[in-house]
Amino acid sequence: MITFKPKIFKMGNIIRWGIAGPGKIAHKFAQDLKKVSGGKLTAVGSRSLDRAKSFALEYGAAHAYDSYEALFKSDEIDVVYIATLHISHVELSLLAIKNRKHVLCEKPASINKTELLEVVNAAKEQGVFYMEALWSRFNPAIKKVKELVDAKEIGTVNYLKADFAFYGLDRAEDGRLLNANLAGGSLLDIGIYPIFLSYLILGKPNEILARSKFHTTGVEIQTAMIFDYENAQAILYSGNSTNAECKAEIAGSKGSLFLPGRWHEAQGYQLEHNDNVIETALPTIGNGYTYEIEEVHQCLNSGKIESELWSHQNSIDLMELLDIVRAKAGITFPFEQ
Ligand SMILES: NC(=O)c1ccc[n+]([C@@H]2O[C@H](COP(=O)([O-])OP(=O)(O)OC[C@H]3O[C@@H](n4cnc5c(N)ncnc54)[C@H](OP(=O)(O)O)[C@@H]3O)[C@@H](O)[C@H]2O)c1
């Protein structure tokens, strides 16, 4: 684990956050940031000064900027949460890192693995913290399930099933979900979660099978995947053409673990042994983003440039798996051709 020389944070030890892109997810994040000790929102950057000011006012941030670059150059922040659309994650991460700001960037960290390697190398060179905001990794129920699997509580895992789907075909065709120029479609948006679960529990598969269906706008709207491992298989699905239960099941030789819907933000889990089911409630605090925020605080306070729970390599591996699925299913974006 590489460490950087810890910054001496201003305002005592309070970590000063900036948010780039005050959209839907940024609101949920800002609400949760208020619930975590050790950090506060001090600045917001938007393409519109009015939007930045109104968000800053709502969440008590002292500074508002009319561009993301102005935010990254600001001396008023230590770490930036990048909450813009998929296609800008790499460019903005690189710009923030260049300005020596620590970065928490929304998922997907990039559009492909090659771009992400550039970001990770830049963070290492600059000695700043970088993490993809893969919040489910820090969800208490998912963390516990991972611990139980590692402790062989359900024996050897041979089968995993996870899906994530919601109906989104009524959304605006130029919005981030249905617009191919914005890297729309279900896979990078929500398919990333079932793939993450399979990777977390079983690692990288030996082989991937994947098929997609496409919308009139050209974006992929259904993707079914089989991840084939030496002694296990995972059946994964993402889609925007219907709703789904969004449950996950992890089955082993001695029992099974179930994450109820929506599993990626689970509020508990079930452990089954010989038809005997024990249910454990683990409700999340706030919207559930508090845990990834705490992880960033812990890493910054101990001078780490990456998380041990969701490392640079974990994000690179996840992006590689998404690249393979896209290649198998024929998912491309206009800007890649
Ligand atoms: N972790 C989670 O649970 C979760 C949930 C939802 C989404 N996400 C991720 O968060 C990111 C943002 O999603 P969202 O639903 O919050 O998106 P959103 O509200 O549609 O947009 C977020 C912000 O991006 C900025 N933006 C920059 N260029 C834009 C463009 N060309 N068109 C529209 N907006 C643009 C806008 O801010 P300004 O114009 O004000 O600068 C906008 O407010 C996505 O990458 C998504 O995958 C994560």
The ligand as a Tripos MOL2 file, in Angstrom:
@<TRIPOS>MOLECULE
LIG
   48    52     1     0     0
SMALL
NO_CHARGES

@<TRIPOS>ATOM
      1 N1        -23.7650    5.4830   -6.3600 N.am      1 LIG1
      2 C1        -25.0420    5.5390   -6.6940 C.2       1 LIG1
      3 O1        -25.9350    5.0340   -6.0180 O.2       1 LIG1
      4 C2        -25.4300    6.2580   -7.9410 C.ar      1 LIG1
      5 C3        -26.7780    6.5070   -8.1840 C.ar      1 LIG1
      6 C4        -27.0820    7.2640   -9.3010 C.ar      1 LIG1
      7 C5        -26.0840    7.6800  -10.1460 C.ar      1 LIG1
      8 N2        -24.7850    7.3830   -9.9040 N.ar      1 LIG1
      9 C6        -23.7130    7.8420  -10.8030 C.3       1 LIG1
     10 O2        -23.5620    9.2420  -10.6120 O.3       1 LIG1
     11 C7        -23.3490    9.8900  -11.8490 C.3       1 LIG1
     12 C8        -24.3620   11.0140  -11.9740 C.3       1 LIG1
     13 O3        -25.6640   10.4800  -11.9830 O.3       1 LIG1
     14 P1        -26.9440   11.4080  -11.6820 P.3       1 LIG1
     15 O4        -28.1240   10.5440  -11.7590 O.co2     1 LIG1
     16 O5        -26.6980   12.2030  -10.4460 O.co2     1 LIG1
     17 O6        -26.8830   12.3460  -12.9710 O.3       1 LIG1
     18 P2        -27.5940   13.7320  -13.2930 P.3       1 LIG1
     19 O7        -28.3380   14.2370  -12.1190 O.co2     1 LIG1
     20 O8        -28.3230   13.5530  -14.5830 O.co2     1 LIG1
     21 O9        -26.3380   14.6640  -13.6360 O.3       1 LIG1
     22 C9        -25.3330   14.9390  -12.7060 C.3       1 LIG1
     23 C10       -24.6740   16.2580  -13.0340 C.3       1 LIG1
     24 O10       -23.7660   16.1050  -14.1160 O.3       1 LIG1
     25 C11       -23.5070   17.4150  -14.6420 C.3       1 LIG1
     26 N3        -23.3190   17.3420  -16.0910 N.ar      1 LIG1
     27 C12       -22.1410   17.5090  -16.7000 C.ar      1 LIG1
     28 N4        -22.2630   17.3910  -18.0200 N.ar      1 LIG1
     29 C13       -23.5510   17.1180  -18.2770 C.ar      1 LIG1
     30 C14       -24.2950   16.8930  -19.4690 C.ar      1 LIG1
     31 N5        -23.7320   16.9050  -20.6730 N.pl3     1 LIG1
     32 N6        -25.6110   16.6640  -19.3570 N.ar      1 LIG1
     33 C15       -26.2020   16.6500  -18.1510 C.ar      1 LIG1
     34 N7        -25.5240   16.8450  -16.9850 N.ar      1 LIG1
     35 C16       -24.2160   17.0830  -17.0510 C.ar      1 LIG1
     36 C17       -24.6870   18.2910  -14.2250 C.3       1 LIG1
     37 O11       -24.2000   19.2320  -13.3050 O.3       1 LIG1
     38 P3        -23.9430   20.7730  -13.6840 P.3       1 LIG1
     39 O12       -24.4570   21.0150  -15.0690 O.co2     1 LIG1
     40 O13       -24.7010   21.5210  -12.6460 O.co2     1 LIG1
     41 O14       -22.4840   20.9710  -13.6020 O.co2     1 LIG1
     42 C18       -25.6240   17.3350  -13.5210 C.3       1 LIG1
     43 O15       -26.3060   17.8850  -12.4380 O.3       1 LIG1
     44 C19       -23.4570    8.8220  -12.9410 C.3       1 LIG1
     45 O16       -22.1760    8.5030  -13.4260 O.3       1 LIG1
     46 C20       -24.0790    7.6050  -12.2560 C.3       1 LIG1
     47 O17       -23.5460    6.3700  -12.6830 O.3       1 LIG1
     48 C21       -24.4560    6.6960   -8.8050 C.ar      1 LIG1
@<TRIPOS>BOND
     1     1     2 1
     2     2     3 2
     3     2     4 1
     4     4     5 ar
     5     4    48 ar
     6     5     6 ar
     7     6     7 ar
     8     7     8 ar
     9     8     9 1
    10     8    48 ar
    11     9    10 1
    12     9    46 1
    13    10    11 1
    14    11    12 1
    15    11    44 1
    16    12    13 1
    17    13    14 1
    18    14    15 2
    19    14    16 1
    20    14    17 1
    21    17    18 1
    22    18    19 2
    23    18    20 1
    24    18    21 1
    25    21    22 1
    26    22    23 1
    27    23    24 1
    28    23    42 1
    29    24    25 1
    30    25    26 1
    31    25    36 1
    32    26    27 ar
    33    26    35 ar
    34    27    28 ar
    35    28    29 ar
    36    29    30 ar
    37    29    35 ar
    38    30    31 1
    39    30    32 ar
    40    32    33 ar
    41    33    34 ar
    42    34    35 ar
    43    36    37 1
    44    36    42 1
    45    37    38 1
    46    38    39 2
    47    38    40 1
    48    38    41 1
    49    42    43 1
    50    44    45 1
    51    44    46 1
    52    46    47 1
@<TRIPOS>SUBSTRUCTURE
     1 LIG1         1 GROUP 0 **** ****
